[in-house]
Amino acid sequence: MKSKTSQWILWTVTMIIFLWLTLSGRFDWLMVAMIVSSVVWYTVVPRTTSR
């Protein structure tokens, strides 16, 4: 995913899910969501390259 807009949309949706899980008190699911989102983010978003 090289589109910055797509990355921002993915990030926003992830933060909304984290916020919802936190405010609803579902901390077990929050932990699972954090692990899943980190794996998805690592596989979907390309690494930055230094110049």
Secondary structure, 3 states (H helix, E strand, C coil): CCCHHHHHHHHHHHHHHHHHHHHCCCHHHHHHHHHHHHHHHHHHCCCCCCC
